[in-house]
Amino acid sequence: MKQKLLDEIEIYWDKRAESYSKVNQEELLSEQETLWRNEIQARIEKNYPRHIPKEIKVLDIGTGPGFFAIILAKAGYQVTAIDYTKAMLLQAKKNAKDYSKEISFYEMDAQNLLFQENSFDVIVSRNLTWVLQDPNKAYSSWTRVLKKKGLLLNFDANWYAYLFDQEKQKEYERDRENVKRLGVEDHYLGTDIDAMEAIARQVPLSRQKRPLWDVKILEELQMNGIRTDLSVWERVWSKIEKLNYAATPMFLVEVVK
């Protein structure tokens, strides 16, 4: 059953790789690049005030078409990026062609990292944990490869919570109505919504209240420096994203090991 679901997830993202890559390409050409880079770099610099970027090893988990990997390589960090989907990695390598020497790409399961313990100073991830089969195992693996005093930045949202919450369903439908009324592109129409909802019904985090769930799991892993930021979406999302996803605002789970 687990392998079947994993295959479904891989097939879905394989089909979406090219269109998702176009979204990342647009981000790299817009103010999103600067907003995201500033958000992440400010937190890294706060954690490592006496280090310059080239001294810091960053792991981008679930890199997709490479957005985080590229903006952090451009900022001077040593970047390693992983993804489970071959098609996503192909897109990432194309998008990162100007920074191919600064980024090491690997095909790897985010729930079972193959790196040695204490390998990275910083771990970043965006929109990944919600779709994992075993997010508990993922967090355990991530904190294992993170160095002592290292920084974990996990950006995510309660994606597809509307499938299990009537109030969220109403908010989701209101988002769709607002987007249509304002003549804004509906990001959900650009996806195979039926396939994604089928996956969302099977993965565990669609039913959880996050980031409360994340904090609980990280505390069980004996992580002490845990903080959450529920307003990060206000700083990094575009106006169109804010309209599309008002019902599911992005949050940040930040951990210092």
C-alpha positions in Angstrom: 0.0 0.0 0.0 2.8 2.4 0.9 4.7 1.8 -2.3 1.4 2.2 -4.3 0.8 5.6 -2.8 4.5 6.6 -3.3 4.1 5.7 -6.9 1.0 7.8 -7.2 2.7 10.8 -5.7 5.7 10.4 -8.0 3.5 10.0 -11.1 1.6 13.1 -10.2 4.6 15.3 -9.7 6.3 13.8 -12.8 3.3 15.1 -14.9 3.4 18.5 -13.2 7.2 19.0 -13.5 7.1 21.1 -16.6 4.2 23.4 -15.6 5.6 23.7 -12.0 8.9 24.6 -13.4 7.3 27.5 -15.3 5.9 28.8 -12.0 9.4 28.7 -10.5 10.9 30.4 -13.6 8.4 33.2 -13.1 9.3 33.5 -9.5 13.0 33.8 -10.4 12.1 36.7 -12.7 9.9 38.6 -10.2 10.2 40.2 -6.8 9.5 36.7 -5.3 13.2 35.9 -5.7 14.2 38.8 -3.6 11.5 38.4 -1.0 12.3 34.7 -0.5 16.0 35.2 -0.4 15.7 38.0 2.1 13.4 35.9 4.3 15.7 32.9 4.4 19.0 34.7 4.5 18.0 36.9 7.4 17.2 33.7 9.4 20.5 32.1 8.4 22.5 35.2 9.3 20.8 35.4 12.7 21.8 31.8 13.4 25.3 32.1 11.9 26.3 35.8 12.6 30.0 35.1 12.2 29.9 33.1 9.0 29.9 34.1 5.4 27.6 32.2 2.9 30.4 30.1 1.3 31.1 28.6 4.7 27.5 27.3 5.2 26.2 24.0 3.8 22.6 24.1 2.9 20.3 21.1 2.1 17.2 21.9 0.0 14.7 19.0 0.5 12.1 18.5 -2.1 13.7 21.1 -4.4 11.2 20.6 -7.2 12.3 22.7 -10.1 15.1 24.2 -7.9 13.8 27.6 -6.7 15.3 27.5 -3.2 18.5 25.9 -4.5 19.0 28.5 -7.1 18.4 31.6 -5.0 20.6 30.3 -2.2 23.4 29.4 -4.6 23.2 32.9 -6.1 23.6 34.2 -2.5 26.8 32.2 -2.2 25.9 29.2 -0.1 27.1 25.7 -0.7 23.9 24.0 -1.8 22.8 20.4 -2.0 19.3 19.7 -3.4 17.3 16.5 -3.5 14.0 15.4 -4.9 12.3 12.0 -5.4 11.0 12.8 -8.9 13.4 12.5 -11.8 11.4 14.9 -13.9 11.6 17.6 -11.3 15.3 17.1 -11.0 15.7 17.5 -14.8 13.8 20.8 -14.6 15.9 21.9 -11.6 19.1 21.2 -13.5 17.9 23.2 -16.5 16.8 26.1 -14.4 20.1 26.1 -12.4 22.4 25.8 -15.5 24.2 29.0 -14.6 24.9 27.7 -11.1 25.6 24.1 -11.9 28.9 24.2 -10.1 27.4 25.6 -6.9 24.6 23.0 -6.6 24.8 19.3 -6.1 21.6 17.5 -7.1 20.5 14.0 -5.9 17.5 11.8 -6.5 16.5 10.8 -2.9 13.6 10.1 -0.7 13.0 13.0 1.8 11.9 10.4 4.4 15.1 8.5 4.2 18.1 10.8 3.7 21.3 8.9 2.7 23.7 11.6 4.0 25.9 11.2 7.1 24.9 12.5 10.5 25.7 16.2 11.1 26.3 17.0 7.4 24.5 20.3 7.0 24.4 23.7 8.7 20.9 24.6 7.2 18.0 22.6 5.9 15.2 24.3 3.9 12.0 22.9 2.5 8.8 24.3 0.9 5.4 22.7 0.3 6.7 19.2 0.9 5.9 17.7 4.3 2.1 17.8 3.8 2.4 15.2 1.0 4.7 12.8 2.7 3.6 9.3 3.7 5.6 9.3 6.9 6.4 12.9 7.9 7.4 11.7 11.4 10.2 9.7 9.8 11.1 12.6 7.6 11.6 15.0 10.5 13.7 12.3 12.3 15.9 11.9 9.2 16.2 15.7 8.7 17.3 16.4 12.2 19.8 13.5 12.0 21.7 15.1 9.2 21.5 18.6 10.7 24.6 19.7 12.6 24.4 20.7 16.2 23.1 24.3 16.4 22.0 23.9 12.8 19.0 25.6 11.4 15.8 23.9 9.9 13.4 26.1 8.0 10.2 24.3 6.8 7.7 26.4 4.9 4.3 24.6 4.4 0.6 25.0 4.7 -2.5 23.0 5.6 -3.0 22.1 2.0 -6.2 20.2 1.3 -7.5 20.5 4.8 -10.8 21.5 3.2 -11.3 17.8 2.4 -11.8 17.1 6.1 -13.1 20.4 7.5 -16.4 22.0 6.5 -15.3 25.5 7.5 -12.2 25.2 5.5 -14.3 23.9 2.6 -16.4 27.1 2.7 -13.2 29.2 2.8 -11.7 27.3 -0.1 -14.9 27.8 -2.2 -14.8 31.5 -1.2 -11.2 31.8 -2.6 -12.3 30.2 -5.9 -15.2 32.7 -6.1 -13.0 35.7 -5.3 -10.4 34.7 -7.9 -13.0 34.3 -10.5 -14.7 37.6 -9.7 -11.4 39.5 -9.8 -10.4 37.8 -13.1 -7.2 36.4 -11.5 -5.7 33.1 -12.6 -7.0 30.2 -10.5 -3.9 28.1 -9.5 -6.1 25.1 -8.8 -7.3 25.0 -12.4 -3.8 24.4 -13.5 -3.5 21.1 -11.7 -5.1 17.7 -11.8 -7.3 18.5 -8.8 -8.9 15.0 -8.7 -5.6 13.2 -8.6 -4.2 15.6 -6.0 -7.2 15.3 -3.8 -7.1 11.5 -4.0 -3.5 11.7 -2.8 -4.3 14.2 -0.1 -7.0 11.9 1.3 -4.4 9.2 1.9 -1.5 11.1 3.4 -1.6 11.8 7.1 -1.0 15.5 7.4 -4.2 16.6 5.5 -6.1 15.8 8.7 -3.7 17.4 11.2 -3.8 20.9 12.6 -0.5 22.4 11.7 2.0 23.7 12.7 0.9 22.4 16.1 1.5 18.8 14.9 5.0 19.7 13.7 5.9 21.3 17.1 4.7 18.2 18.9 6.8 15.8 16.7 9.9 17.9 16.9 9.6 18.1 20.7 9.4 14.3 20.7 12.6 14.3 18.8 14.1 16.4 21.6 14.5 19.6 19.5 14.4 22.6 21.8 14.7 25.7 19.7 11.4 25.4 18.0 9.5 28.5 16.7 6.6 29.0 14.4 5.8 32.0 12.2 2.1 32.1 11.0 2.5 35.4 9.1 5.4 34.5 6.8 3.0 34.2 3.9 2.3 38.0 4.2 6.0 38.7 3.4 6.8 36.2 0.7 3.6 35.5 -1.2 2.6 37.5 -4.3 -0.8 39.2 -4.5 -2.1 36.4 -6.7 -1.0 33.8 -4.3 -2.6 35.6 -1.4 -5.9 35.6 -3.3 -5.6 31.9 -4.4 -4.6 30.5 -1.0 -6.3 32.8 1.6 -7.9 29.7 3.2 -4.5 28.0 3.5 -1.9 30.6 4.6 1.7 29.4 4.6 3.5 29.0 7.9 7.1 28.5 8.9 8.4 25.9 11.3 11.9 27.0 12.4 14.2 24.8 14.5 17.7 25.3 15.9 19.0 21.8 16.8 
